[in-house]
Amino acid sequence: MAKRDRDKEKSSGTGLEGLGGLFKGLGDLVEKLGELAETGQELSRTGEITGEDKRVKGIYGFTVKVGLGGDKPRIEPFGNIRQDAKSGRTVVQEVREPVVDVFEEDSHVLVVAEMPGVSMADVHIDVRDDVLTISAEKGDKKYGKEVLLPRPFAKEKMQVSCNNGVLEIKCLP
C-alpha cells in the first residue's frame, strides 16, 4: 500500500507521466515554429545512430523552413535513415541525403549543399533540364540528392566550389 501511495504522489494524474519529456519537447518545437513563422527563418536538428558493431551508422535529421508571406512550413528530412516503401520498416541506406538550400538571386540561382568530410575533388554534378543531381563520395561517406531548380540551366554555365564540406553551385542564365 505504501508503494502505491508513493506512485500516486509522483503521478500528475494524467496517466502519461513517462511521456512528459516528449510532450515538453513537442511543445517547445511548436513554440519555436511559431517564432520562425514570424521571422521567415529555419530550424534544423540532427543526430547519429551507431550499431553495436560500429559498421552500421545512421544519420538523421530534419530542417523546417518557413518563408515570409504566409508560406506553409516545409519539413525536409536528410541523412540515410528512411522508411522502406514496401515493407514499412526503417532501413539505413548507404548513401546519405545532404541538407540542400536553393536561393533565387537577382542574377543567378545559388544551390548550397552540406556534405561534411567532402572536398571539391569528391563531388560530381549533373544537370538535365531543371533537375540537378549532386553526388559525392569520400571513404565511407557517400552523398546523393536530386534538386529541382526553378528553371533549366546549362552545366557549362554553373560555377562550382566546395570548402569545408559546403558545396556551392552558382547557376547562371
Buried (B, 14 or more C-beta within 10 A) or exposed (E): EEEEEEEEEEEEEEEEEEEEEEEEEEEEEEEEBEEBBEEEBBBEEEEEEEEEEEEEBBBBBBBBBBBEEEEEEEEBEBBBBBEEEEEEEEEBBEBBBBBBBBEEEEEBBBBBBBBEEBBEEBBEBEBEEEEBEBBBBBEEBBBBBEBEBEEEBEEEEBEBEBEEBBBEBBBEE
